[in-house]
Amino acid sequence: MLSILFASILLAPGGDSRPLDTVELTNGSKLTGRVVYEDADGIVLLSGSNEREIARDKIARCESRAAASREAFGLWRGLSEDDLAATLSLAKDCRARKLEEEAQLFAWQVLAHDGANAAAHEFLGHERRKDSWLVNDGVRRWPWEKLLELRADWKDAWVLSSEHYRVRTNLPLVEAVQSVLELEGAYESFFELLGRPLRFHELLEPLEAQVHADEKSFPEFAGDARSYFASATHVLYVNASRGFDRGALVHEAAHQLLDACIQTTRTGRGDVPGWLNEGLAEYMRATTLGPLGRPLCDPGALDLGRFREHAGAKEPYDLGRVLTFDSSDFLGSVKSSLKYSASYTLVCWALDSEEPQLRERFFAYLGKVCKGNGSSTAFKSALELDERAIQKDWDAFVRATLQEK
């Protein structure tokens, strides 16, 4: 595995305003800041603009927002959907651990399934008025039933937050909360897959997403894309007018995370090749399973349809062409699906091969991508294989996968 300390911290002009993490050392010293990386060997603590690596054996106690947030979502996955009392208990626990975004999100989850739940209303600070509840909405206050009507209009849409996302959506409350939970799941899966081996730092400023329930409010994009990530604004846009599509959400979230962790960094040197960007996004989509709102990553899950399309193509894209794909190649209608399939199966070959050295070398290539060298030459050099050998092994992997399944 690599040890590339590649900072991927997005900070607002005023910095991160949420409560700081606390680290107590074995010598009795106490430090505050944000734990932006953690593994078995130790942590990286960011205090202001200074980063400090602290070995595990020097740490007596560590209170980390990132770790607490992951623990909270792990507990959430273990709850049944109809266990509203346990969900509200989890919200209270999050508030006690200063995870206010998660605390409110889980309380909204309770109200999504039981709009009359007095304990959840009180937890969110709503005021009881006769047979309804008044909800603060900026300088305004609305009866609960009226608020649900207003939120269906984009100009009065929900704005829900979690540790890593701020989501604006005019979906019904159940799906609105689900969209935030799905994005948090995508974040966790992304960092599990790439963050630890590449030593990506936690993102400290929430990523922006818009999930539109109607065509009218959805900003159009080239190629009539129903969902997309706009690198110019760093915002993820999802068109859910035909229903909530987890696959589209996770795919575009992967693009946003790659941008945040490789391209929009303090050094800004990273540049993800088109085939890798789309291949990894498809990999994330295919490996995200579980009930909506409780996503789980299964690295062994495959989109066999992509494998069949690639293997069955009369004129498949060879390695030389795939490695030259840029983002614009996926926007047109000419064999665009086949381009996705070729990129996806190539990533699967590199990540899921039974040859452990191949996966390790692929991460070495990803390290080069982080430093701004994602060329085809860098790819072949990192894998220590020539183009003919890669093509042969890749083709064999696709055939063997289809035969096994």
Buried (B, 14 or more C-beta within 10 A) or exposed (E): EBEBEBBBBBEEEEEBEBBBBBBBBEEEEEBEBBBBBBEEEBBBBBBEEEBEEBEEEEBEEBBBBBBBBBBBBEBBBEBEEEEBEBBBBBBBBBBEBBBBBBBBBBBBBBBBBBBEBEBBBEBBEBEEEEEBBBBEEEEEBBBBEBBBEBBBEBEBBBEBBBBBBBBBBBBBBBBBBBBBBBBBBBBBBBBEBBBBBBBBBBBBBBBBBBBBBBEEBBEEBEEEBBBBBBBEEBBBBBBBEEEBBBBBBBBBBBBBBBBBBBBBBEEEBBBBBBBBBBBBBBBBBBBBEBEBBBBBBEEEBBBEEBBBBBBEBEEBBEBEEBBBBEBEBBEEEEBBBBBBBBBBBBBBBBBBBEEEEBBEBBBBBBBBBBBBBBBBEBBBBBBEBEBEEBBEBBBEBBEEBBEEE
